[in-house]
Amino acid sequence: MKATVIIPVWNGAAVIGQCLTALYERSSPALLQLICVDNASTDDSVALIREQFPQASLLPQPTNLGFAGGVNVGLRAASGDLLILLNQDCVVQPGWLDALYQAVLRNSALGIVGGQIFNADGSVNHAGAVLQRPLAYGHHLTTANQPIEYVTGALFGITRRAWETVGEFDEGFFPAYFEEVDYCFRARQAGFEVGYAAGATAVHLFNNKSWQTDPIRHSANQHAMRYRFVAKQFSLAELEPFFTAETEAIQQEIYYEQAIGRLLGLRQLLPSLPDIQNVRARQLQQSRPPEEARTLQTQFTELLHHALDATLSTSLQREPVAPSPLDRSWQETWQRLQTLQQQEHDLLARIYFIKPGEAAHEPGWRRWWRLLVLRPFSFLIGRDYYLLSQLNTLHVARLDQMNKLNRLLERRLLLLETLTRYEHR
């Protein structure tokens, strides 16, 4: 029995060298083939693999196919009996491959087998996983000898018999998340067992920091794929408690990134529901009756409305993130407006010899001195004309900035209203 290892690569130059070095140094002779599928990386990933690991099969793709799409390309080219998916930022440990093999040899019903994943600090990250219902959140177990439902795609072994029976990964789970959960559920529905080999160990470096650099995109991707999984895999009996629990979760949300992530995820899901039902019928051999499909559309649309209301809530906490181009334009215009306003206040104080808002507390003698002596003298020497001309110029500039700010606000409101009103109705 021989193994093929498939690594979907995307901008992994910082970690792929460490991953491949560990593979070649810590794998038994059972390693037959190593396939790297590059998902249109924009860094030095391809050059690094070609120069430092010429023995690896490199399959560059013209566009990013996502995890599932890249994996499918590699699986089609694989010739091993055990097909192993490995993340580019996973570093396998000695004995990992033999442990996977032994698990498969001991149990002929095993179609998918995962390993024990450690964090960089040595703590256990994954020892199998379960799906928490009714919300369909994945939960990694950290202790062995517990019933599992799926294993993480970071280290994911598939027997050839299971792959030929279950078929390819669902590329609708793009760019990532829940594709391995879906595949494990499909394998179990096809009669295969999903297992876990504690001796197949690897350290996950977690070099993907999208949850930090772009938390909204990260949240939107996770929720969109969770919704896809629910729409595809959940039975009618499972859907009712899901919609109830998800509505409550949306209404209780306190973080802006999660609220907008749900909204974006639902907007992505709703147009794809017919396609998801076709995939369900093809891959699961389970077709939803028309009335059930309509219920699904209606319930997810109601979730969208709840998510929109939650997103517009002013009580949501928002983490500081890098501003979008529209945010930057907004901030620049607002700052310019504040500067002009301060300049106007300074000019008004010079013209009337008192700061705006201080007249109510001005002593009587000073008020008469200002009105009967300072102001007439300023008028006679032409000082008023000069300062008023400056004030008029500032007024015009300030109005221009206010109009610009108003246009930016109108663009945002129009975009939000149009997308919400016409996309799902």
Order of alpha helices (4+ residues) and beta strands (2+ residues): beta-alpha-beta-alpha-beta-alpha-beta-beta-alpha-beta-beta-beta-beta-beta-alpha-alpha-beta-alpha-alpha-alpha-alpha-alpha-alpha-alpha-alpha-alpha
